[in-house]
Amino acid sequence: MAGALSEAVTWGAIVLSCLGTLCMLHAQRRGWRPDVRHVFRVGVIAVLVVANLTPVGSSDTASYAAYGRIAALGADPYVTTPAHLGGAYAHLVSESWRNTPSVYGPVATWWQAGAAFVGGERPWLTIWALMLANAAAFVATGNLLIRTAEDPVRAALLWIANPLLIGVLVAGGHLDTIVACLAVCAVHLAGRSTRWHHDVVVGGLVGLACGVKISAALLCLGLAWPLLRSGRWRSAVHRTGTAALVLAVLYGVHGAHALAPLSAASQLVSKPSLWAVFDHVGTTLLGPRAAAATVSVLWPVLMLSLAWVLRRRVPQDTPAVVAVPFALSFAWVLTAPWSMPWYMGLACALAALTRQDRFSPYLTVTTAVLALSHNSGGHGWTW
């Protein structure tokens, strides 16, 4: 399919998926109550179909496969780049990332290496294994949300039967699905935690999520803050301490140098972005280093401020263990210099745990806008 036609088709799919999701959520607010089992089955079928197609939306799965192949061969993906690997794997990786070592955590590296052991010298098989494993995580998350959410129908419509989210997370094969799965488990257990060993399990899940993508540290902050405000310092220490210990052990396997690529990645600014104009003007007036340093200081302040505003907009009867991580994750997507549509997975999963529907339209539209802005037109390997 020609590039222009492919872009038009993909943009059309994103718009229609957005409209379909909004219509289903609106109907649910007006009283539509489908059998959640039927909704789940339809969602699972859609996920399985999409997972067996060529990845669409970005070339991240090609990078995952290359890093996995590097690890499977006994090399270090935090030092060795896909360009150094060469061959069929490197050929599929986008030029933008071909000379970049892995910015993902140790858990993600082992996940990728497992797929590469299956795929061997065949990158298509490695990518397929990654897609199927990611789809399984997506379905597992959907099942858990339906079983634990206050409104199972709304949870199903926001996740497992959400065509927009399926197109972003499943069709793209992104690791954010695993982060969302671990986050839902952690939040569910945190809301029922009564003993110290419960807090240890919650902290372990958070540590594993950070071991996939370090951005999951927001979940750690979101789960600790309500405890600190209520004076439950011991529980907060148990959770954060366990998460930190798990993360230290995970990175200790690879060495501290595995954190080095994160430093370079933290300087990236996506376009379009709230910070793109600021970065351009700041680079011209102050120089690249000063501009990057300014952005690095300002965006966390803006994120925390917006999270505070969002938290106040969340209905008061929403448990803080859900409301605070949700506010932080949504504020992060809206304010971070580097923001992609698949980052919305965490916010959508947490929103699905509540009964209130105030933020659902905003989550859907934000995901669609980001997807339209960062769309490869269906050519996953050339983005």
N, C-alpha and C positions, 0 to 999 in steps of 0.2 A: 504494500500500500504506500502511495506517495506520501512524503512528509507532511505537506499541507493538509491532505485529506485525513491522514492519521491524527494530526493535531485537532482538526475539526471534530472528528468522531470522538476522540477522547474527551475534549472539552464538553461536547454534547452529553456524553455519558456522565460526567461529573455534575453538570447542571441538572440532568434528569434524576440522578441519584439524590442530589440535595433536595429537589422538589418532592420526590417520593418519600424521603425521610420526614420532611416537614409535614406533608399531608398525613402520613400515618400517625405522627405524634399529635397533630391537631385532632384527628378523628378519635384518638385515644382519650384526649382531654374532653371531648364532647360525649364520651360514653361508650365508644367502641371497645368491646372486651373480647377479642378473639381468644380461642383456646391456646394457651401459651405453649402447649405441647406441639400443636400444629405449626405455630410460629417458629418454634425451635427447629423442627424438622425441615421446614422450608429453608431456614437460614443455614442449616448444616449442608443441605444439598447445594446451595449457592456457593458456600465456602469451598466445598470439594471440587466443584466445577472450576472455580477461579484458580484454586491451588494447582490445578493440572494444566494451566495455560502458561504461556510465556509471561514472565514478570513484566508489569506495566507500571509506569509512574516514576521510576528512577532506576539507576544501575546499581543500587546498594547490594542486591543479592550477588552480583558478580564480584563485588569487593569482598563480601562475606566468604564466598567460595574460594577466592584467592588467598585470603588470610587463613582459612581453614586448611588449604592445601599446603601452605608454608608450614603451619604447625604440624600437620600430619607427616611432613617430610623431616621433622625434627629441627627445623629452623625456628627463629624467633620472629613472629609477625610484628613485634613492637620495634624491630630494627630492620628486618628485611621487608622490602616493598614489593608490590605486585610486579613492578618493572624488573626487579632483580629476579623474581621467579621466572618471568618470561613464559613463552609457550602459549597454549590455548587459553589458559586461565587469564593471563595478563592481557591478552587480546580483547577479552570481553569487558575489562574494567575501563570505566570512563577515564579519559585523559586527565581530567581534573583530579583524580585520586590515584592514578597509576604509580606515582612516586611518593605516596603517603603511607607511612606505616599505620598499623591498626590503632584506632582511637577508642576501641571497645574494650570492655573489661574482660578479666580472665574467664568468667563463666561463658561469655559470648564466644571467646576464642575456643573453648572446649566444645561448645555447641557446633561451631563451624568446623572444627577439626573432625568431629564425629561424622558430619555429613561428607567431609572430604575423604574419610576412610571408606565410606560407602562408594563414593564417586570415583576414587582413584584418579586415573589420568583423563577421565571424561568429565569435563566441567559441567556439561548439561545435566549429568546424573547428580552431581553434587548440589547444583542449584535446585533440582527437582526435590531432592531429599530435604533441603532447607525449606522449600515452599510447603511440603507436606508436614514437616515438623511444626512450622509456624502456624499452619492451618489447625493442627491438633491443639496447639496452645490457645488459639482463638476460640475454638469450640469449647475447650475446657473452661475458659474464662466465662463464656456465655452461659454454660451450664451452672457454674458456681454463682453467677449473678442472679439467675432465675431462682435458685434455691435460697439465696440469702437476702435479696433486695426486698424492700418494703412493698414495692409494686412489681411483681414478676413480669407483667405484660409490658410495662414501660421499660423495664430492664432489657427485655428481649428486643424491643424496637430500637433501643439505643445502641445495642451491641450486636447480637447474633443475627438479627434481621435488618440491620442498618446497611443498605446498599452502598452508601458513601464510605462508611468505615471499612466494609469488606473490600471495596476498591482501593482504599488507601493502604490498609494494613496487610490484608491477605494477598491482593494482587501485587503489592510491592514487596511482600515477604520480609517486612521490617521487624527488627529485634524489639521494638517498642511493644509488640504483642506480649512478649515474655515478661517485660517489665510490668505491664498492666495486670497480667495473670498473678504474678507474685504480690503486687500491690493489693489486689482484691483479697487475696488470702491473708495478708498481713492486717489489713483494716478489719476484716471480718473477725479475726482472732483477737485483735486489740480491743474491739468493742465488747468482748466477752471475757477479757482477761481478769482473773481474780487472784492468781497466785504468781509468785516470782518466776516460776518456770514457764508460765504462759508468756510473760514479757520476754523471756530469753528466746522463745520460739519466734515471736514477732520480730525481735531484733535480728534473728538469723535470716528470716525471710527478707527483711529490708537490706541486710548485707548482701544477700544473693542478688537482689534486684540491682544494687549498686555495682555488683560484679558483672552485670550485663551492660549497663550504661550508668556512668557516674551521676548523671542527672537525677537518678532515683534518690539521691541524697535529700531532695525536696520532700520525699515521703518520710524520711527520718525526722526532719524538722517538723513536718506536719503532724506526726504522731506524738512527738515529744512536747510540743507547745501546750496542748490542752492539759497534759499531766503537770507541767510546771505551773500553769495558772491555777490549778486546783490543789497545789501543794503536794502532789504525789511524786516527790523528787526521787524516791527510791525506784519506783517503776520506770521513771524517765531514764535513770542511770542504767538500769538493767537493759532497757531496749537499745539505747544509743551505744552503750558499752559493748553489747553483744554484736551489734551491727558493725561497729568499728573493728572489733576483733576479727569477725568473719572477713571483712574487707581486707584487713592487714594480712591475714593468712592467705587469702586468694592472690593478692598482689605479691606476697612474699615468695610464692612459687615461681613467679616470673622475674622478680626483682623490681626495685624502685624505678628503674629506667622505663618500665611499662607505662608510667604516668607521664613521661616526657611528651609523647604526641598530643596529650590533652592540652598542654600549654599552648602549642601552636594552634590547635583547633579552637581554643577559646578566643582567639583574635579574629575569627571569621565573622563577617557581616553579610547576611543574605539579602538579596534584592528580589522583590520589594521588601522593605523592612522599615520599621520605625526609625532605625538608626542609620539607614543607608545614606540619607542626605547629610545627617550630622557627621558621619564618617568621611564623606567626600569633602565637605566644607572644612572640617577639622584637620584633615590631612593637608589641605591646601594652605591653611593658615598656621597650623601648629606643627605640622610634620606627622608622619605616620605613627611614630611611637607615642607622642603626646596624645594624639587622637584616640589611639587604641586604649591607652591608659585611662583617659577620661571616660570612654564608653564602659570600660570594665568597672569603674567606680559607680557610674550613674545608673546603669541598668538594674543592678540588684536593689538599689534604693527604690527605684520606680516599681520594680516587681513586688517588693514587700508592701509598698504603699497601696498598690492596686489590689493585692491580696487582702489587705485590711478592709478595703472598700467592698470587695466581693464577699468577704466573710460576713459583713454586716447586711448584705442583701440576701444571704442564704436564710431561709426561714428558721426561726429560733428553735423550733422543735427538732431540727436536724441534729443528730449527734455530732459533737465537736470532732470525734475521731474520723468522721467522714467529711465534715464541712471544711475543716482547716486544710487537710491535704488537697481537697478539691480546689479551694481558693488559690492555694499556692501553685498547683499544677497549671491551672487555667491562666493565672497571672504570668507565669513563666512563659507560656506559649505566646502571649500577647506582647510581652516586653523584651524577650531575649533577642540579642543581636542576630543570632542564627536560629531561625525557627522554620520548621517543616510541618507539613500536614500530618504526618504520622506521629508527631509529638502529641497530638490531641488524644491519642489512645488512652493515656493515663487519666486525663480529665474526664473523658467520656465514660470510662469504666467506673470512676468514683461517683460521677453524677448518676449513673444507673442504680446505685445503691440506695438512693433517696426516693421518696414518694413525690416530692415537689418537682414541678416541670418548668419552673421559671427560667432556667438557664438553657434548656434543651435547644430552643431555636438559635440562640447565640452560639452554642457549641457547634451546631450543624452548619450554620453559615460561615463561621470561622474556619472550619475544616474545609469547606468548599472553596472559599477564597484562597486559602493556602494551597489547595490542590490545583486550582486553576493557575496560580502564580508559579508553581514549581512542577509543571507538567511536561513530561518528555514526549508527549504525543504518541505514546505507545512504543517508542523506540527506546527500550530500556537500557541498551548498551551504549548509547551515544549522548546521554544527557550531560 
